């Protein structure tokens, strides 16, 4: 029985390897941009959520009695995590959309 694999010429395999390497480099760059943008957003969200959370615990009697340190940390870290994933995802998708039309 004949082999079902199609053999490509050597020039075509070199071209496809270079094309694959170019696509992998572009994907790594896009994901790195997403990580950097997400980390930046997480830092900003941490500061933006920590200041009102800690201030309300100091000033409001209800917050002082019901928000223990674990709850405060959970509020702050949830905001940071959400900001990271939302911004990183949007950045990667925007970069992929921008690069999808390039050859």
Jmol script that loads the backbone (N, CA, C; Angstrom):
load data "model"
ATOM      1  N   UNK A   1       0.842  -1.179   0.000  1.00  0.00           N
ATOM      2  CA  UNK A   1       0.000   0.000   0.000  1.00  0.00           C
ATOM      3  C   UNK A   1       0.890   1.246   0.000  1.00  0.00           C
ATOM      4  N   UNK A   2       0.529   2.265  -0.735  1.00  0.00           N
ATOM      5  CA  UNK A   2       1.326   3.471  -0.896  1.00  0.00           C
ATOM      6  C   UNK A   2       1.217   4.347   0.351  1.00  0.00           C
ATOM      7  N   UNK A   3       2.253   5.085   0.599  1.00  0.00           N
ATOM      8  CA  UNK A   3       2.272   5.991   1.746  1.00  0.00           C
ATOM      9  C   UNK A   3       1.331   7.170   1.496  1.00  0.00           C
ATOM     10  N   UNK A   4       0.598   7.586   2.546  1.00  0.00           N
ATOM     11  CA  UNK A   4      -0.366   8.672   2.381  1.00  0.00           C
ATOM     12  C   UNK A   4       0.246  10.048   2.653  1.00  0.00           C
ATOM     13  N   UNK A   5       1.510  10.073   3.058  1.00  0.00           N
ATOM     14  CA  UNK A   5       2.163  11.347   3.338  1.00  0.00           C
ATOM     15  C   UNK A   5       2.641  11.994   2.044  1.00  0.00           C
ATOM     16  N   UNK A   6       2.443  13.276   1.937  1.00  0.00           N
ATOM     17  CA  UNK A   6       2.895  14.023   0.771  1.00  0.00           C
ATOM     18  C   UNK A   6       4.236  14.647   1.106  1.00  0.00           C
ATOM     19  N   UNK A   7       5.219  14.459   0.265  1.00  0.00           N
ATOM     20  CA  UNK A   7       6.544  14.999   0.506  1.00  0.00           C
ATOM     21  C   UNK A   7       6.658  16.352  -0.186  1.00  0.00           C
ATOM     22  N   UNK A   8       7.063  17.352   0.576  1.00  0.00           N
ATOM     23  CA  UNK A   8       7.254  18.686   0.013  1.00  0.00           C
ATOM     24  C   UNK A   8       8.686  18.848  -0.459  1.00  0.00           C
ATOM     25  N   UNK A   9       8.908  19.673  -1.439  1.00  0.00           N
ATOM     26  CA  UNK A   9      10.280  19.956  -1.856  1.00  0.00           C
ATOM     27  C   UNK A   9      11.042  20.659  -0.727  1.00  0.00           C
ATOM     28  N   UNK A  10      12.343  20.598  -0.778  1.00  0.00           N
ATOM     29  CA  UNK A  10      13.174  21.171   0.285  1.00  0.00           C
ATOM     30  C   UNK A  10      12.941  22.671   0.433  1.00  0.00           C
ATOM     31  N   UNK A  11      12.733  23.384  -0.660  1.00  0.00           N
ATOM     32  CA  UNK A  11      12.513  24.832  -0.598  1.00  0.00           C
ATOM     33  C   UNK A  11      11.217  25.146   0.136  1.00  0.00           C
ATOM     34  N   UNK A  12      10.195  24.322  -0.060  1.00  0.00           N
ATOM     35  CA  UNK A  12       8.911  24.559   0.600  1.00  0.00           C
ATOM     36  C   UNK A  12       9.012  24.306   2.100  1.00  0.00           C
ATOM     37  N   UNK A  13       9.779  23.309   2.520  1.00  0.00           N
ATOM     38  CA  UNK A  13       9.911  23.052   3.952  1.00  0.00           C
ATOM     39  C   UNK A  13      10.704  24.164   4.620  1.00  0.00           C
ATOM     40  N   UNK A  14      11.727  24.692   3.958  1.00  0.00           N
ATOM     41  CA  UNK A  14      12.477  25.805   4.528  1.00  0.00           C
ATOM     42  C   UNK A  14      11.604  27.048   4.640  1.00  0.00           C
ATOM     43  N   UNK A  15      10.777  27.276   3.643  1.00  0.00           N
ATOM     44  CA  UNK A  15       9.878  28.415   3.666  1.00  0.00           C
ATOM     45  C   UNK A  15       8.863  28.265   4.786  1.00  0.00           C
ATOM     46  N   UNK A  16       8.311  27.087   4.964  1.00  0.00           N
ATOM     47  CA  UNK A  16       7.313  26.898   5.997  1.00  0.00           C
ATOM     48  C   UNK A  16       7.951  26.981   7.380  1.00  0.00           C
ATOM     49  N   UNK A  17       9.191  26.540   7.521  1.00  0.00           N
ATOM     50  CA  UNK A  17       9.871  26.657   8.812  1.00  0.00           C
ATOM     51  C   UNK A  17      10.132  28.117   9.148  1.00  0.00           C
ATOM     52  N   UNK A  18      10.547  28.899   8.168  1.00  0.00           N
ATOM     53  CA  UNK A  18      10.775  30.325   8.403  1.00  0.00           C
ATOM     54  C   UNK A  18       9.466  31.037   8.713  1.00  0.00           C
ATOM     55  N   UNK A  19       8.419  30.660   8.008  1.00  0.00           N
ATOM     56  CA  UNK A  19       7.099  31.242   8.255  1.00  0.00           C
ATOM     57  C   UNK A  19       6.623  30.900   9.657  1.00  0.00           C
ATOM     58  N   UNK A  20       6.824  29.645  10.062  1.00  0.00           N
ATOM     59  CA  UNK A  20       6.430  29.216  11.401  1.00  0.00           C
ATOM     60  C   UNK A  20       7.225  29.965  12.470  1.00  0.00           C
ATOM     61  N   UNK A  21       8.526  30.127  12.248  1.00  0.00           N
ATOM     62  CA  UNK A  21       9.352  30.864  13.207  1.00  0.00           C
ATOM     63  C   UNK A  21       8.916  32.319  13.315  1.00  0.00           C
ATOM     64  N   UNK A  22       8.559  32.922  12.189  1.00  0.00           N
ATOM     65  CA  UNK A  22       8.088  34.307  12.208  1.00  0.00           C
ATOM     66  C   UNK A  22       6.776  34.421  12.977  1.00  0.00           C
ATOM     67  N   UNK A  23       5.866  33.486  12.776  1.00  0.00           N
ATOM     68  CA  UNK A  23       4.583  33.500  13.482  1.00  0.00           C
ATOM     69  C   UNK A  23       4.783  33.272  14.986  1.00  0.00           C
ATOM     70  N   UNK A  24       5.715  32.392  15.347  1.00  0.00           N
ATOM     71  CA  UNK A  24       5.978  32.145  16.768  1.00  0.00           C
ATOM     72  C   UNK A  24       6.580  33.380  17.431  1.00  0.00           C
ATOM     73  N   UNK A  25       7.479  34.074  16.756  1.00  0.00           N
ATOM     74  CA  UNK A  25       8.066  35.293  17.307  1.00  0.00           C
ATOM     75  C   UNK A  25       7.002  36.366  17.486  1.00  0.00           C
ATOM     76  N   UNK A  26       6.097  36.471  16.523  1.00  0.00           N
ATOM     77  CA  UNK A  26       5.020  37.457  16.630  1.00  0.00           C
ATOM     78  C   UNK A  26       4.081  37.111  17.786  1.00  0.00           C
ATOM     79  N   UNK A  27       3.790  35.829  17.967  1.00  0.00           N
ATOM     80  CA  UNK A  27       2.920  35.405  19.063  1.00  0.00           C
ATOM     81  C   UNK A  27       3.568  35.672  20.417  1.00  0.00           C
ATOM     82  N   UNK A  28       4.861  35.422  20.526  1.00  0.00           N
ATOM     83  CA  UNK A  28       5.565  35.706  21.778  1.00  0.00           C
ATOM     84  C   UNK A  28       5.559  37.195  22.081  1.00  0.00           C
ATOM     85  N   UNK A  29       5.764  38.009  21.058  1.00  0.00           N
ATOM     86  CA  UNK A  29       5.756  39.454  21.264  1.00  0.00           C
ATOM     87  C   UNK A  29       4.375  39.940  21.697  1.00  0.00           C
ATOM     88  N   UNK A  30       3.332  39.400  21.069  1.00  0.00           N
ATOM     89  CA  UNK A  30       1.960  39.788  21.425  1.00  0.00           C
ATOM     90  C   UNK A  30       1.639  39.400  22.853  1.00  0.00           C
ATOM     91  N   UNK A  31       2.038  38.199  23.253  1.00  0.00           N
ATOM     92  CA  UNK A  31       1.739  37.766  24.616  1.00  0.00           C
ATOM     93  C   UNK A  31       2.549  38.564  25.628  1.00  0.00           C
ATOM     94  N   UNK A  32       3.784  38.930  25.270  1.00  0.00           N
ATOM     95  CA  UNK A  32       4.590  39.748  26.181  1.00  0.00           C
ATOM     96  C   UNK A  32       3.965  41.130  26.359  1.00  0.00           C
ATOM     97  N   UNK A  33       3.474  41.706  25.271  1.00  0.00           N
ATOM     98  CA  UNK A  33       2.792  43.005  25.369  1.00  0.00           C
ATOM     99  C   UNK A  33       1.569  42.899  26.272  1.00  0.00           C
ATOM    100  N   UNK A  34       0.846  41.787  26.181  1.00  0.00           N
ATOM    101  CA  UNK A  34      -0.321  41.577  27.033  1.00  0.00           C
ATOM    102  C   UNK A  34       0.046  41.460  28.494  1.00  0.00           C
ATOM    103  N   UNK A  35       1.134  40.762  28.780  1.00  0.00           N
ATOM    104  CA  UNK A  35       1.580  40.608  30.167  1.00  0.00           C
ATOM    105  C   UNK A  35       1.995  41.952  30.755  1.00  0.00           C
ATOM    106  N   UNK A  36       2.727  42.723  29.996  1.00  0.00           N
ATOM    107  CA  UNK A  36       3.181  44.033  30.487  1.00  0.00           C
ATOM    108  C   UNK A  36       1.993  44.971  30.719  1.00  0.00           C
ATOM    109  N   UNK A  37       1.079  45.014  29.771  1.00  0.00           N
ATOM    110  CA  UNK A  37      -0.096  45.880  29.933  1.00  0.00           C
ATOM    111  C   UNK A  37      -0.967  45.410  31.088  1.00  0.00           C
ATOM    112  N   UNK A  38      -1.120  44.097  31.248  1.00  0.00           N
ATOM    113  CA  UNK A  38      -1.907  43.558  32.355  1.00  0.00           C
ATOM    114  C   UNK A  38      -1.282  43.854  33.703  1.00  0.00           C
ATOM    115  N   UNK A  39       0.037  43.723  33.796  1.00  0.00           N
ATOM    116  CA  UNK A  39       0.717  44.018  35.061  1.00  0.00           C
ATOM    117  C   UNK A  39       0.590  45.494  35.418  1.00  0.00           C
ATOM    118  N   UNK A  40       0.696  46.348  34.410  1.00  0.00           N
ATOM    119  CA  UNK A  40       0.534  47.780  34.656  1.00  0.00           C
ATOM    120  C   UNK A  40      -0.880  48.088  35.160  1.00  0.00           C
ATOM    121  N   UNK A  41      -1.874  47.465  34.554  1.00  0.00           N
ATOM    122  CA  UNK A  41      -3.262  47.676  34.978  1.00  0.00           C
ATOM    123  C   UNK A  41      -3.500  47.109  36.371  1.00  0.00           C
ATOM    124  N   UNK A  42      -2.864  45.987  36.696  1.00  0.00           N
ATOM    125  CA  UNK A  42      -3.030  45.394  38.026  1.00  0.00           C
ATOM    126  C   UNK A  42      -2.455  46.296  39.116  1.00  0.00           C
ATOM    127  N   UNK A  43      -1.332  46.923  38.839  1.00  0.00           N
ATOM    128  CA  UNK A  43      -0.744  47.839  39.817  1.00  0.00           C
ATOM    129  C   UNK A  43      -1.658  49.038  40.049  1.00  0.00           C
ATOM    130  N   UNK A  44      -2.182  49.579  38.970  1.00  0.00           N
ATOM    131  CA  UNK A  44      -3.083  50.738  39.095  1.00  0.00           C
ATOM    132  C   UNK A  44      -4.359  50.343  39.829  1.00  0.00           C
ATOM    133  N   UNK A  45      -4.900  49.156  39.513  1.00  0.00           N
ATOM    134  CA  UNK A  45      -6.121  48.702  40.182  1.00  0.00           C
ATOM    135  C   UNK A  45      -5.881  48.409  41.655  1.00  0.00           C
ATOM    136  N   UNK A  46      -4.704  47.923  41.988  1.00  0.00           N
ATOM    137  CA  UNK A  46      -4.378  47.669  43.393  1.00  0.00           C
ATOM    138  C   UNK A  46      -4.375  48.968  44.180  1.00  0.00           C
ATOM    139  N   UNK A  47      -3.734  49.968  43.639  1.00  0.00           N
ATOM    140  CA  UNK A  47      -3.687  51.268  44.326  1.00  0.00           C
ATOM    141  C   UNK A  47      -5.074  51.878  44.394  1.00  0.00           C
ATOM    142  N   UNK A  48      -5.816  51.798  43.280  1.00  0.00           N
ATOM    143  CA  UNK A  48      -7.146  52.412  43.227  1.00  0.00           C
ATOM    144  C   UNK A  48      -8.140  51.723  44.151  1.00  0.00           C
ATOM    145  N   UNK A  49      -7.962  50.442  44.416  1.00  0.00           N
ATOM    146  CA  UNK A  49      -8.886  49.754  45.321  1.00  0.00           C
ATOM    147  C   UNK A  49      -8.383  49.717  46.756  1.00  0.00           C
ATOM    148  N   UNK A  50      -7.078  49.800  46.963  1.00  0.00           N
ATOM    149  CA  UNK A  50      -6.535  49.741  48.327  1.00  0.00           C
ATOM    150  C   UNK A  50      -6.826  51.020  49.101  1.00  0.00           C
ATOM    151  N   UNK A  51      -6.718  52.159  48.448  1.00  0.00           N
ATOM    152  CA  UNK A  51      -6.908  53.428  49.162  1.00  0.00           C
ATOM    153  C   UNK A  51      -8.328  53.540  49.722  1.00  0.00           C
ATOM    154  N   UNK A  52      -9.392  53.360  48.939  1.00  0.00           N
ATOM    155  CA  UNK A  52     -10.722  53.471  49.537  1.00  0.00           C
ATOM    156  C   UNK A  52     -11.043  52.342  50.524  1.00  0.00           C
ATOM    157  N   UNK A  53     -10.516  51.138  50.267  1.00  0.00           N
ATOM    158  CA  UNK A  53     -10.790  50.030  51.185  1.00  0.00           C
ATOM    159  C   UNK A  53     -10.166  50.299  52.544  1.00  0.00           C
ATOM    160  N   UNK A  54      -8.916  50.665  52.560  1.00  0.00           N
ATOM    161  CA  UNK A  54      -8.245  50.924  53.835  1.00  0.00           C
ATOM    162  C   UNK A  54      -8.779  52.174  54.514  1.00  0.00           C
ATOM    163  N   UNK A  55      -9.152  53.176  53.739  1.00  0.00           N
ATOM    164  CA  UNK A  55      -9.715  54.388  54.332  1.00  0.00           C
ATOM    165  C   UNK A  55     -11.089  54.114  54.944  1.00  0.00           C
ATOM    166  N   UNK A  56     -11.895  53.302  54.278  1.00  0.00           N
ATOM    167  CA  UNK A  56     -13.225  53.018  54.831  1.00  0.00           C
ATOM    168  C   UNK A  56     -13.135  52.182  56.093  1.00  0.00           C
ATOM    169  N   UNK A  57     -12.155  51.301  56.180  1.00  0.00           N
ATOM    170  CA  UNK A  57     -11.982  50.508  57.403  1.00  0.00           C
ATOM    171  C   UNK A  57     -11.579  51.404  58.561  1.00  0.00           C
ATOM    172  N   UNK A  58     -10.826  52.445  58.288  1.00  0.00           N
ATOM    173  CA  UNK A  58     -10.402  53.360  59.359  1.00  0.00           C
ATOM    174  C   UNK A  58     -11.524  54.313  59.775  1.00  0.00           C
ATOM    175  N   UNK A  59     -12.404  54.691  58.836  1.00  0.00           N
ATOM    176  CA  UNK A  59     -13.367  55.755  59.115  1.00  0.00           C
ATOM    177  C   UNK A  59     -14.786  55.273  59.411  1.00  0.00           C
ATOM    178  N   UNK A  60     -15.211  54.193  58.795  1.00  0.00           N
ATOM    179  CA  UNK A  60     -16.597  53.749  58.946  1.00  0.00           C
ATOM    180  C   UNK A  60     -16.704  52.654  60.004  1.00  0.00           C
ATOM    181  N   UNK A  61     -17.591  52.825  60.979  1.00  0.00           N
ATOM    182  CA  UNK A  61     -17.735  51.798  62.019  1.00  0.00           C
ATOM    183  C   UNK A  61     -18.201  50.451  61.463  1.00  0.00           C
ATOM    184  N   UNK A  62     -19.091  50.476  60.456  1.00  0.00           N
ATOM    185  CA  UNK A  62     -19.555  49.217  59.883  1.00  0.00           C
ATOM    186  C   UNK A  62     -18.403  48.455  59.245  1.00  0.00           C
ATOM    187  N   UNK A  63     -17.597  49.135  58.454  1.00  0.00           N
ATOM    188  CA  UNK A  63     -16.473  48.481  57.784  1.00  0.00           C
ATOM    189  C   UNK A  63     -15.433  48.003  58.793  1.00  0.00           C
ATOM    190  N   UNK A  64     -15.242  48.761  59.843  1.00  0.00           N
ATOM    191  CA  UNK A  64     -14.271  48.363  60.860  1.00  0.00           C
ATOM    192  C   UNK A  64     -14.693  47.059  61.527  1.00  0.00           C
ATOM    193  N   UNK A  65     -15.992  46.890  61.755  1.00  0.00           N
ATOM    194  CA  UNK A  65     -16.439  45.691  62.461  1.00  0.00           C
ATOM    195  C   UNK A  65     -16.621  44.486  61.543  1.00  0.00           C
ATOM    196  N   UNK A  66     -16.889  44.701  60.260  1.00  0.00           N
ATOM    197  CA  UNK A  66     -17.187  43.569  59.374  1.00  0.00           C
ATOM    198  C   UNK A  66     -16.090  43.222  58.370  1.00  0.00           C
ATOM    199  N   UNK A  67     -15.184  44.112  58.108  1.00  0.00           N
ATOM    200  CA  UNK A  67     -14.127  43.808  57.137  1.00  0.00           C
ATOM    201  C   UNK A  67     -12.812  43.526  57.862  1.00  0.00           C
ATOM    202  N   UNK A  68     -12.564  42.251  58.121  1.00  0.00           N
ATOM    203  CA  UNK A  68     -11.294  41.878  58.748  1.00  0.00           C
ATOM    204  C   UNK A  68     -10.169  41.974  57.707  1.00  0.00           C
ATOM    205  N   UNK A  69      -8.921  41.806  58.103  1.00  0.00           N
ATOM    206  CA  UNK A  69      -7.817  41.930  57.136  1.00  0.00           C
ATOM    207  C   UNK A  69      -7.906  40.970  55.944  1.00  0.00           C
ATOM    208  N   UNK A  70      -8.481  39.788  56.167  1.00  0.00           N
ATOM    209  CA  UNK A  70      -8.637  38.854  55.055  1.00  0.00           C
ATOM    210  C   UNK A  70      -9.617  39.398  54.015  1.00  0.00           C
ATOM    211  N   UNK A  71     -10.710  39.975  54.469  1.00  0.00           N
ATOM    212  CA  UNK A  71     -11.687  40.551  53.538  1.00  0.00           C
ATOM    213  C   UNK A  71     -11.097  41.743  52.798  1.00  0.00           C
ATOM    214  N   UNK A  72     -10.331  42.546  53.468  1.00  0.00           N
ATOM    215  CA  UNK A  72      -9.690  43.690  52.815  1.00  0.00           C
ATOM    216  C   UNK A  72      -8.743  43.216  51.717  1.00  0.00           C
ATOM    217  N   UNK A  73      -7.949  42.198  52.041  1.00  0.00           N
ATOM    218  CA  UNK A  73      -7.011  41.654  51.056  1.00  0.00           C
ATOM    219  C   UNK A  73      -7.759  41.044  49.878  1.00  0.00           C
ATOM    220  N   UNK A  74      -8.866  40.382  50.147  1.00  0.00           N
ATOM    221  CA  UNK A  74      -9.651  39.775  49.079  1.00  0.00           C
ATOM    222  C   UNK A  74     -10.240  40.823  48.145  1.00  0.00           C
ATOM    223  N   UNK A  75     -10.718  41.931  48.693  1.00  0.00           N
ATOM    224  CA  UNK A  75     -11.263  43.010  47.862  1.00  0.00           C
ATOM    225  C   UNK A  75     -10.176  43.582  46.954  1.00  0.00           C
ATOM    226  N   UNK A  76      -9.029  43.848  47.525  1.00  0.00           N
ATOM    227  CA  UNK A  76      -7.935  44.464  46.766  1.00  0.00           C
ATOM    228  C   UNK A  76      -7.399  43.502  45.699  1.00  0.00           C
ATOM    229  N   UNK A  77      -7.175  42.243  46.074  1.00  0.00           N
ATOM    230  CA  UNK A  77      -6.587  41.299  45.115  1.00  0.00           C
ATOM    231  C   UNK A  77      -7.573  40.910  44.019  1.00  0.00           C
ATOM    232  N   UNK A  78      -8.864  40.910  44.315  1.00  0.00           N
ATOM    233  CA  UNK A  78      -9.849  40.624  43.273  1.00  0.00           C
ATOM    234  C   UNK A  78      -9.846  41.708  42.207  1.00  0.00           C
ATOM    235  N   UNK A  79      -9.772  42.950  42.645  1.00  0.00           N
ATOM    236  CA  UNK A  79      -9.720  44.054  41.685  1.00  0.00           C
ATOM    237  C   UNK A  79      -8.448  43.980  40.833  1.00  0.00           C
ATOM    238  N   UNK A  80      -7.334  43.647  41.465  1.00  0.00           N
ATOM    239  CA  UNK A  80      -6.074  43.562  40.721  1.00  0.00           C
ATOM    240  C   UNK A  80      -6.095  42.410  39.732  1.00  0.00           C
ATOM    241  N   UNK A  81      -6.577  41.255  40.159  1.00  0.00           N
ATOM    242  CA  UNK A  81      -6.636  40.094  39.264  1.00  0.00           C
ATOM    243  C   UNK A  81      -7.563  40.316  38.090  1.00  0.00           C
ATOM    244  N   UNK A  82      -8.713  40.907  38.353  1.00  0.00           N
ATOM    245  CA  UNK A  82      -9.658  41.177  37.271  1.00  0.00           C
ATOM    246  C   UNK A  82      -9.069  42.162  36.264  1.00  0.00           C
ATOM    247  N   UNK A  83      -8.426  43.191  36.766  1.00  0.00           N
ATOM    248  CA  UNK A  83      -7.820  44.183  35.875  1.00  0.00           C
ATOM    249  C   UNK A  83      -6.727  43.550  35.023  1.00  0.00           C
ATOM    250  N   UNK A  84      -5.919  42.692  35.633  1.00  0.00           N
ATOM    251  CA  UNK A  84      -4.842  42.040  34.886  1.00  0.00           C
ATOM    252  C   UNK A  84      -5.400  41.221  33.727  1.00  0.00           C
ATOM    253  N   UNK A  85      -6.349  40.345  34.019  1.00  0.00           N
ATOM    254  CA  UNK A  85      -6.843  39.454  32.977  1.00  0.00           C
ATOM    255  C   UNK A  85      -7.638  40.184  31.902  1.00  0.00           C
ATOM    256  N   UNK A  86      -8.396  41.179  32.280  1.00  0.00           N
ATOM    257  CA  UNK A  86      -9.173  41.915  31.286  1.00  0.00           C
ATOM    258  C   UNK A  86      -8.252  42.679  30.339  1.00  0.00           C
ATOM    259  N   UNK A  87      -7.298  43.408  30.905  1.00  0.00           N
ATOM    260  CA  UNK A  87      -6.404  44.218  30.062  1.00  0.00           C
ATOM    261  C   UNK A  87      -5.467  43.335  29.240  1.00  0.00           C
ATOM    262  N   UNK A  88      -4.941  42.267  29.838  1.00  0.00           N
ATOM    263  CA  UNK A  88      -4.050  41.378  29.086  1.00  0.00           C
ATOM    264  C   UNK A  88      -4.794  40.730  27.928  1.00  0.00           C
ATOM    265  N   UNK A  89      -6.018  40.299  28.168  1.00  0.00           N
ATOM    266  CA  UNK A  89      -6.805  39.674  27.103  1.00  0.00           C
ATOM    267  C   UNK A  89      -7.106  40.664  25.990  1.00  0.00           C
ATOM    268  N   UNK A  90      -7.517  41.864  26.349  1.00  0.00           N
ATOM    269  CA  UNK A  90      -7.815  42.863  25.323  1.00  0.00           C
ATOM    270  C   UNK A  90      -6.566  43.242  24.534  1.00  0.00           C
ATOM    271  N   UNK A  91      -5.435  43.327  25.196  1.00  0.00           N
ATOM    272  CA  UNK A  91      -4.194  43.687  24.510  1.00  0.00           C
ATOM    273  C   UNK A  91      -3.763  42.595  23.531  1.00  0.00           C
ATOM    274  N   UNK A  92      -3.835  41.338  23.962  1.00  0.00           N
ATOM    275  CA  UNK A  92      -3.443  40.238  23.083  1.00  0.00           C
ATOM    276  C   UNK A  92      -4.386  40.156  21.890  1.00  0.00           C
ATOM    277  N   UNK A  93      -5.680  40.311  22.131  1.00  0.00           N
ATOM    278  CA  UNK A  93      -6.634  40.254  21.021  1.00  0.00           C
ATOM    279  C   UNK A  93      -6.447  41.417  20.041  1.00  0.00           C
ATOM    280  N   UNK A  94      -6.198  42.613  20.570  1.00  0.00           N
ATOM    281  CA  UNK A  94      -5.968  43.757  19.688  1.00  0.00           C
ATOM    282  C   UNK A  94      -4.686  43.569  18.879  1.00  0.00           C
ATOM    283  N   UNK A  95      -3.652  43.047  19.502  1.00  0.00           N
ATOM    284  CA  UNK A  95      -2.403  42.821  18.793  1.00  0.00           C
ATOM    285  C   UNK A  95      -2.566  41.719  17.741  1.00  0.00           C
ATOM    286  N   UNK A  96      -3.305  40.690  18.077  1.00  0.00           N
ATOM    287  CA  UNK A  96      -3.545  39.611  17.103  1.00  0.00           C
ATOM    288  C   UNK A  96      -4.378  40.116  15.934  1.00  0.00           C
ATOM    289  N   UNK A  97      -5.363  40.959  16.230  1.00  0.00           N
ATOM    290  CA  UNK A  97      -6.194  41.513  15.169  1.00  0.00           C
ATOM    291  C   UNK A  97      -5.356  42.395  14.247  1.00  0.00           C
ATOM    292  N   UNK A  98      -4.466  43.183  14.849  1.00  0.00           N
ATOM    293  CA  UNK A  98      -3.620  44.078  14.058  1.00  0.00           C
ATOM    294  C   UNK A  98      -2.658  43.278  13.181  1.00  0.00           C
ATOM    295  N   UNK A  99      -2.140  42.169  13.715  1.00  0.00           N
ATOM    296  CA  UNK A  99      -1.144  41.388  12.982  1.00  0.00           C
ATOM    297  C   UNK A  99      -1.743  40.320  12.090  1.00  0.00           C
ATOM    298  N   UNK A 100      -3.046  40.124  12.144  1.00  0.00           N
ATOM    299  CA  UNK A 100      -3.639  39.037  11.352  1.00  0.00           C
ATOM    300  C   UNK A 100      -3.640  39.352   9.855  1.00  0.00           C
ATOM    301  N   UNK A 101      -3.586  40.601   9.497  1.00  0.00           N
ATOM    302  CA  UNK A 101      -3.607  40.965   8.090  1.00  0.00           C
ATOM    303  C   UNK A 101      -2.210  41.089   7.508  1.00  0.00           C
ATOM    304  N   UNK A 102      -1.186  41.005   8.358  1.00  0.00           N
ATOM    305  CA  UNK A 102       0.192  41.050   7.860  1.00  0.00           C
ATOM    306  C   UNK A 102       0.579  39.670   7.343  1.00  0.00           C
ATOM    307  N   UNK A 103       1.437  39.655   6.355  1.00  0.00           N
ATOM    308  CA  UNK A 103       1.883  38.368   5.805  1.00  0.00           C
ATOM    309  C   UNK A 103       3.262  38.018   6.255  1.00  0.00           C
TER     310      UNK A 103
END
end "model"
wireframe off; spacefill off
backbone 0.3
color backbone group
